[in-house]
Amino acid sequence: MSATTKFSRQTVSGALIGANTIATASAPLPAVLSPVNFSGANPDNDNLPYALTFPFGPINIKYDQYSPQIVQIARPQRKPLLFNENPRLRTVSFNAVLADKNTGGMAELENEKRYMDILKYITENALPCRFSYGTYSLDFFVAVTQLNFTESYRNEAGVPTRYAVTLQLTEHPMDVQDLNELQAVAVEPETFTNIPPVPATPPEPDPEPDEPEFGADTYFTGEAGIARAQVFVDWVGALAN
């Protein structure tokens, strides 16, 4: 199952802005990718903000993997059965433009507008994030699992000033992540120290079984039994004659 959300495209003087045009007017409320439990300046990333505020909000947002994992159970000479094995991790993907909003992507991205550095830090460290677009927010945490970008414009000095990025956000279950951090526990094999000594002399053999008693109701088995049965039959025959 997949779905696509198409947000209203910006307009200037009532005219629709082309899809390949960057305008200074953005959506009323921006899209934000904010890491969980992190805010303010990031000392590990040149004191840039932890959260990424998209200067030009994405228009088309695609939702996927909402259907559970369905498996088929084969049956001889019949159609297979469908079985709901488990839910899958949902994904959200979209394209966005990272550029200076005030100059329409012409100015160099400096200071807190170094959007690519912020996005790379979030991606490389697999930070769990909240994704919101204005007042709308996903009802699950996400992590960036795919990031592709193109430097679509450079200034006269050759510095990139405009990036076209493709993002895929995958559901990040926060309640089971600790399972991945469990350390292996080494188990020592059990050893036995009290081993009985080997006897000096071998044990006595078992006694021979008692000689079976044969009679009229005896059930004979084996070669010895058959021979004894034949003797018994000959004896009965001799008495009859």
N, C-alpha and C positions, 0 to 999 in steps of 0.2 A: 504494500500500500504506500502510495506517495501522494503528496499534495503540494501545491504551489500557491504562495501568497503574493499577490501583486499589489504593492503600495502605490498610492497616487503619485504620478510623476509631477515634478514641479512645473510651474507656469510663470511666465513673465508677460505682463500686460495681456493676460488671457490667452496667450499663445503657448502651445505645448513645446517644451524643450526637447530637442532631439536626444536620442539615446546615447549618441557619441559626443555630446556637448557637455562641458562642465560650466555650470553657472554659479554665481556667488550666492544665490538664494538656495538654501537647503531645506530639508524637511523641517517642520515646526519643532519636533523633538527628535534628537539623534538616536542612532543605535549605539549601544555601549556593550563592550565585552569586558567584564570586570572580574578579576580573580577573587575567589572566596577567601575571606580572612586577611586580605591584603588591601591597604589603602594608603593614600598619600604618596610621597616620593620613595622611589626604589633605590636604596644605596648601592645595590649590586648592578644597577643599570644606569649609571650617570645621573642618578636622582630624577629619572624620568617617572612619570606617573605609572602606577601599576595597571590602571584601567585604560582601555583603548576606546576613545570616542570617535566613531567614524565621521569624518567631516561631510561626506556625501553618503547618505544612507542607502543601503541596497534596495533595489526595486523588487526583484523576484527572489523569494526565499522558498526553497524546496525542502519539504519534509519527507523523510523516507524511513523504512524499517519499522513502521508502526504495527504491522501484522506479526503475530508470533511465529516461531519456528515450527512449521508443520512437517511431519514426517509421514511416509506411507508405510503401512504394515502389510506385507504381502500375504495373500491367502491363495492356496492351490485352487486353480480353476475358477476363481472368483475375483471380483474387483478388489483392489487393496483398500484398507481402512485408513482414514486420516486420524492422526494423533497429535494433539497439541503438546509439543515437547517442552518448550520454554519460551518466554518472551525474549525479544531481541533488543539490542541497544539501538535506540532511535538516533537518527542523524538529521542534521540541518545543514544545508549548503547554499551558498550564494556568492555572487560577484560584487565587488565593491571597488571604489576608487579612493585612494589615499593621496590627498593633495591639499595645498593651502586653499582654504575656502574663500578668503578675502580677495585673493588675486586670481581665482579661477584656475589654480594649478600652475601659476607662472613663477611664484616666489620659491626660494629654497626652503626646505623643511628644517627648521632649526628649533633648538630648545625643546619645549614640551610638544612641539608639532612633529617630532621625529617618530612618526606613526609606525614605520617599518621596524624600528628598533624595539618599540614596545611590543609589537605583534610577534617578532622573532623571539623575544624573551618569554612571552607567554607560551609559545609553541614549543620551544626547546626544553622548557622545564615542565611541560605537561601539567600546567596549573589548572585545577578545576575552576570553572568560571560560571558566572551568571550571564546570560545573553538577554538583553532587553532592547526593545524598540519603542521609544516613547514611554507610554504607560503600559505597554504590553511586555510581558516577560514569559520566557519558557518556564514550564512547571517542573523542570529537571535541570540538574547541573550538567555542564558540557566540558569537553576538552577538545583542543584543536588537533585533529588527526590528519588533516591534509592542508597544506599551504603552498600555493603556487602564485607567483607574482611576476609581473612584467614591468620593466621600466619603460613607460610609454612616452616620457618627455624628459628632456634634459635642458638645462640653461646653457648659456654661452661658455661657461667654464666647464661644462661636461658633468655637472652635478645633477643627479636625478631629482626632479621636482614633482613627478607624478607617477604613481604606481597603480596598476590594475591587478587586483588580487582575487584569487579564487580560494574560498575557505570551505572546509567541511568540519562541522562541529558534531562530535559523537557524545551520546549520553554517558555521563560519568557517575555511576552509582556510588554515593558517598558512604553507604552503610556497610559495604563489604570490602573496601579497599585495604583494610588492615590485614586481611587474610594474605595478601601478597607480601607482607613484611614479616611473616612468621619465620623464625630461624629454625633450621634443622637441628633436632636433638639427637645426638649420637647415643645409641643403645649398646652397652657392652654385652657381649654374649655371656650367658651363664656358664660357669665352669664348676666342675665337681672335683673336690679335693679328697674326699673320703672314698677312695676306690678300693674295693675289697681285694686282698692279695690272692695270687694264683695258688691253689692248693698244691702241696708237694707231691701227693699221690693222686692219680685219677680216681674219680668216684667209682664205686662198685656198680657193675651193670645191673639192670633191672632183672628180677627173677623171671624164669620162664613161666608162661601162663599155664594154668592147670589143664590137664588132659580133658577134653570135653566128653561128657557122657552121652552115648547114643542110645536111642530107643525108638519106639514106633512113631513118636510124635516129633522126632528131632528133624530140624531143617538143616540139610547138609549144603555147605558151600565150599568152594575151593577144591583143589586137587585132592588134598588129604581127606576132605569130607566126602568127596565123590567115591574115592577108593573105599573108605569105611562104609559108605552106604551100599556099595556093591557087595561087600562082605556080608552085610546084614541081609541083603536081598537073597544072596546065595544060601545063607543059613536058614532063612524062612522057607526057601524052596526045598531044601533038603529035608526039613521037618514035614513038609506036605507030602513028600514022596515016601 
